[in-house]
Amino acid sequence: ELNHSTPPQGNYVIVSVDNSVRPVYAIWDNKGQITIQTEANVLYMSNNASYMFYALKKLAYCDLTKMNSLNVKYMQGLFKESGISSLDLSGFNTSIVVNMIEMFSGCRNLTTLDVSGFETSNVRNMSMMFLNCEKLTALDISKFNTSNVDVFL
């Protein structure tokens, strides 16, 4: 468990807001792996998670199993143009998300993506959500509820 007076070893940056009670660290290694870590052992994403991992070209793997997305309303460009090759987002809570524009757009290395747990009944815009995901060969979106989607291309 981390102590906020003792940062983790290696390459890291504090990604929490300045007034956070406990700091959140993004730790990376030389192989393109990023680990998000905090004392609380659960990471709460803010209401607007747009572009959180945008253009992280060297990002090869990201374990998001301890991220709580319950309060996220905007996921626009969340992984856009990142170097990620595999993502398991089956545990993400997307029940209040309204915007998934370009969420994975430009993820040219993405081969495996699990969005099987996505609740999409409130999403209004899914435009270019999977644009240029050229290596993605299988994608199960059979449970997506797109009844409120105004825009998806």
HUZITA-V430343 format. One record per run of one state. SS is the DSSP state (H for helix, E for strand, C for the rest). FROM is the first residue (numbers start at 1). LEN is the number of residues. If there is no record, write none. Layout:
((SS & FROM & LEN) (SS & FROM & LEN))
This chain:
((C & 1 & 2) (E & 3 & 1) (C & 4 & 2) (E & 6 & 1) (C & 7 & 4) (E & 11 & 4) (C & 15 & 9) (E & 24 & 5) (C & 29 & 4) (E & 33 & 6) (C & 39 & 4) (E & 43 & 2) (C & 45 & 3) (E & 48 & 1) (C & 49 & 12) (E & 61 & 2) (C & 63 & 4) (E & 67 & 2) (C & 69 & 5) (E & 74 & 1) (C & 75 & 11) (E & 86 & 3) (C & 89 & 10) (E & 99 & 1) (C & 100 & 12) (E & 112 & 3) (C & 115 & 10) (E & 125 & 1) (C & 126 & 25) (E & 151 & 1) (C & 152 & 2))
